[in-house]
Amino acid sequence: MAVSLRDRVVIVTGASAGIGQESARAFAREGARVALAARRADRLEALANQINENGGEALAVPTDVSDPARVEALVARTLKRWGRLDILVNNAGFGHVCRFEELTEDEIHRLVEVNLLGTLYGIQAALPIMRRQKSGHLITVSSIVGKRGTPRNAVYVATKFAQVGLTESLRVELAGSGIQASVICPVGTDTEFVEAMIVKNPAFRRHVRYGPIQSAAHVAELIVRCAKHPRPEVYPYLPARLLVVMNALAPRLVDRLLARFSPKLSVD
Ligand SMILES: NC(=O)c1ccc[n+]([C@@H]2O[C@H](COP(=O)([O-])OP(=O)(O)OC[C@H]3O[C@@H](n4cnc5c(N)ncnc54)[C@H](OP(=O)(O)O)[C@@H]3O)[C@@H](O)[C@H]2O)c1
């Protein structure tokens, strides 16, 4: 039976753009109350106003997810406003396009702090509340590259694999608790992701996208569907599952396919 989202309380991180912004809108359309988190306060306010003017309920909470105190405060504000927390969508994240050795130590730290530690801090703050409620849903937006590594984004890939492993582990740990854990594995999605990523050579930005591209609204729709019908893993582009199976059976073959079809950059 589908879970009703009416009056459910949802936190969406990375709600100022792309998949997070569309997810917040999609949850609000289902009647959920949405706490919007990201660093850009003006964008969050604009989205909250839009949702509230359309009869929904939204709260903008400017948050840098790499700061555990701010993430605690985000959850505390949500709780103060609505008294519960039903769904945490850990979506904030960014990437890079360059060879591994081109990244500085600071850049490596930042990628891990936002993509992985940001996810952990969110879960750490949300889980005690969900335990008390004996219900809740942790939804983490990883990537298809959290299932199969691709070239020139090794540290991003490592953070996305970590999110998948974290969710798998929690899923078993939380079995019987009433709390669900799901991971979303989108392929390339039309958002601001490419503009936000670390690049060493701006010309490489246009090479980032190859393979199928989906819309943020489509990914958001499947995130909401996952909240209504909890599932361990969601592949918004279904054929991507084939890649995962193929990689489990023949990783060297997938290495060769990626080497052949990923765009050649002048540094290669
Ligand atoms: N686009 C793709 O091709 C693709 C494919 C697979 C998976 N994904 C995953 O989807 C998720 C969303 O990405 P997107 O494509 O929607 O990219 P996007 O349009 O660039 O949005 C990224 C969001 O993350 C927020 N963010 C970044 N750093 C943050 C921080 N330190 N604290 C709080 N929020 C932060 C940004 O807001 P502020 O800048 O305002 O903080 C923004 O709202 C990411 O986890 C990404 O890995 C994307």
The ligand as a MOL file (V3000), in Angstrom:
LIG
                    3D

  0  0  0     0  0            999 V3000
M  V30 BEGIN CTAB
M  V30 COUNTS 48 52 0 0 0
M  V30 BEGIN ATOM
M  V30 1 N 23.2990 16.2170 -12.3300 0
M  V30 2 C 23.7570 15.0010 -12.4980 0
M  V30 3 O 24.1790 14.6300 -13.6180 0
M  V30 4 C 23.7160 14.0100 -11.3550 0
M  V30 5 C 23.7980 12.6400 -11.6740 0
M  V30 6 C 23.7910 11.7160 -10.6340 0
M  V30 7 C 23.6880 12.1490 -9.3270 0
M  V30 8 N 23.6140 13.4930 -9.0470 0 CHG=1
M  V30 9 C 23.5410 13.8950 -7.6340 0
M  V30 10 O 22.3790 14.6430 -7.4500 0
M  V30 11 C 22.5580 15.5180 -6.3320 0
M  V30 12 C 22.0200 16.8960 -6.6960 0
M  V30 13 O 22.7990 17.4270 -7.7510 0
M  V30 14 P 22.1750 18.3110 -8.9110 0
M  V30 15 O 22.4500 17.5970 -10.1870 0
M  V30 16 O 20.7850 18.7240 -8.6000 0 CHG=-1
M  V30 17 O 23.2030 19.5340 -8.8630 0
M  V30 18 P 22.9760 21.1270 -8.6490 0
M  V30 19 O 21.9240 21.6260 -9.5650 0
M  V30 20 O 24.3450 21.7140 -8.7290 0
M  V30 21 O 22.4450 21.2110 -7.1420 0
M  V30 22 C 23.2890 20.9000 -6.0800 0
M  V30 23 C 22.6330 21.3640 -4.7890 0
M  V30 24 O 23.5180 21.0330 -3.6890 0
M  V30 25 C 23.6440 22.1920 -2.8790 0
M  V30 26 N 24.9090 22.1900 -2.1660 0
M  V30 27 C 26.1720 22.1210 -2.6600 0
M  V30 28 N 27.0720 22.2030 -1.6670 0
M  V30 29 C 26.3550 22.3330 -0.5190 0
M  V30 30 C 26.6940 22.4890 0.8470 0
M  V30 31 N 27.9730 22.5230 1.2430 0
M  V30 32 N 25.7030 22.5900 1.7560 0
M  V30 33 C 24.4080 22.5760 1.3770 0
M  V30 34 N 24.0190 22.4330 0.1020 0
M  V30 35 C 24.9830 22.3230 -0.8290 0
M  V30 36 C 23.5320 23.3700 -3.8540 0
M  V30 37 O 23.0770 24.5130 -3.1570 0
M  V30 38 P 23.9650 25.7620 -2.6640 0
M  V30 39 O 25.0280 25.9850 -3.7020 0
M  V30 40 O 22.9540 26.8590 -2.5590 0
M  V30 41 O 24.5080 25.3540 -1.3320 0
M  V30 42 C 22.4260 22.8610 -4.7640 0
M  V30 43 O 21.1730 23.1360 -4.1860 0
M  V30 44 C 24.0470 15.5010 -5.9990 0
M  V30 45 O 24.2590 14.7370 -4.8340 0
M  V30 46 C 24.6810 14.8060 -7.2010 0
M  V30 47 O 25.8060 14.0760 -6.8380 0
M  V30 48 C 23.6310 14.4150 -10.0340 0
M  V30 END ATOM
M  V30 BEGIN BOND
M  V30 1 1 1 2
M  V30 2 2 2 3
M  V30 3 1 2 4
M  V30 4 1 4 5
M  V30 5 2 4 48
M  V30 6 2 5 6
M  V30 7 1 6 7
M  V30 8 2 7 8
M  V30 9 1 8 9
M  V30 10 1 8 48
M  V30 11 1 9 10
M  V30 12 1 9 46
M  V30 13 1 10 11
M  V30 14 1 11 12
M  V30 15 1 11 44
M  V30 16 1 12 13
M  V30 17 1 13 14
M  V30 18 2 14 15
M  V30 19 1 14 16
M  V30 20 1 14 17
M  V30 21 1 17 18
M  V30 22 2 18 19
M  V30 23 1 18 20
M  V30 24 1 18 21
M  V30 25 1 21 22
M  V30 26 1 22 23
M  V30 27 1 23 24
M  V30 28 1 23 42
M  V30 29 1 24 25
M  V30 30 1 25 26
M  V30 31 1 25 36
M  V30 32 1 26 27
M  V30 33 1 26 35
M  V30 34 2 27 28
M  V30 35 1 28 29
M  V30 36 1 29 30
M  V30 37 2 29 35
M  V30 38 1 30 31
M  V30 39 2 30 32
M  V30 40 1 32 33
M  V30 41 2 33 34
M  V30 42 1 34 35
M  V30 43 1 36 37
M  V30 44 1 36 42
M  V30 45 1 37 38
M  V30 46 2 38 39
M  V30 47 1 38 40
M  V30 48 1 38 41
M  V30 49 1 42 43
M  V30 50 1 44 45
M  V30 51 1 44 46
M  V30 52 1 46 47
M  V30 END BOND
M  V30 END CTAB
M  END
